[in-house]
């Protein structure tokens, strides 16, 4: 996987999907942060894949900023 953000959706049941948000800081030799977030299926709460990805991306950015604020120099 390349540096950056990847979002993968996996069906859990008829009403929910698992949004797996993977954040990688380096192309190789670095770690990655994976968030797994159950969300309502598009059939239960109609949203396009693009809208779901935008929501997941915004959540990942907020999480990364909050995490970065906890790191001390």
C-alpha positions as CSV (number, residue, x, y, z in Angstrom):
1,X,0.0,0.0,0.0
2,X,1.2,3.5,-0.8
3,X,1.6,6.4,1.6
4,X,-1.7,8.1,2.2
5,X,-5.2,7.1,3.1
6,X,-7.2,4.1,2.0
7,X,-10.8,3.3,2.8
8,X,-12.3,-0.2,2.4
9,X,-15.9,-1.1,3.0
10,X,-16.9,-4.6,4.2
11,X,-20.5,-5.8,4.6
12,X,-21.4,-6.9,8.2
13,X,-25.2,-7.5,7.8
14,X,-28.2,-6.2,6.0
15,X,-28.0,-2.8,7.8
16,X,-24.3,-2.2,8.5
17,X,-21.0,-2.0,6.8
18,X,-17.5,-1.9,8.3
19,X,-15.5,1.1,7.2
20,X,-11.8,0.3,7.5
21,X,-9.8,3.5,7.3
22,X,-6.0,2.9,6.9
23,X,-3.6,5.8,7.3
24,X,0.0,5.2,6.2
25,X,2.8,7.8,6.7
26,X,5.5,6.1,4.6
27,X,5.7,4.0,1.4
28,X,7.8,1.4,3.1
29,X,9.3,0.6,6.5
30,X,6.7,2.7,8.3
31,X,3.7,1.9,10.4
32,X,0.1,2.3,9.7
33,X,-3.0,3.3,11.7
34,X,-6.2,1.3,11.0
35,X,-9.6,2.4,12.3
36,X,-12.5,0.0,11.9
37,X,-15.8,1.8,12.2
38,X,-19.2,0.1,11.8
39,X,-21.6,2.4,9.9
40,X,-25.1,2.0,8.6
41,X,-25.5,0.5,5.2
42,X,-26.4,2.8,2.3
43,X,-29.8,0.9,2.2
44,X,-30.6,2.0,5.7
45,X,-29.3,5.5,5.4
46,X,-29.0,6.3,1.7
47,X,-25.5,7.8,0.9
48,X,-23.4,7.3,-2.2
49,X,-20.0,5.6,-1.9
50,X,-18.4,9.0,-2.4
51,X,-20.3,10.5,0.5
52,X,-19.3,7.5,2.8
53,X,-15.7,7.9,1.8
54,X,-15.8,11.6,2.4
55,X,-17.3,11.0,5.9
56,X,-14.6,8.4,6.6
57,X,-11.9,10.7,5.4
58,X,-13.1,13.6,7.5
59,X,-13.2,11.3,10.6
60,X,-9.7,10.0,9.9
61,X,-8.3,13.6,9.6
62,X,-10.0,14.6,12.8
63,X,-8.6,11.5,14.6
64,X,-5.1,12.1,13.2
65,X,-5.1,15.8,14.4
66,X,-6.3,14.7,17.8
67,X,-3.6,12.0,18.0
68,X,-0.9,14.5,16.9
69,X,-1.9,16.9,19.6
70,X,-1.1,14.2,22.2
71,X,2.5,13.7,21.0
72,X,5.1,15.6,23.0
73,X,8.4,16.7,21.5
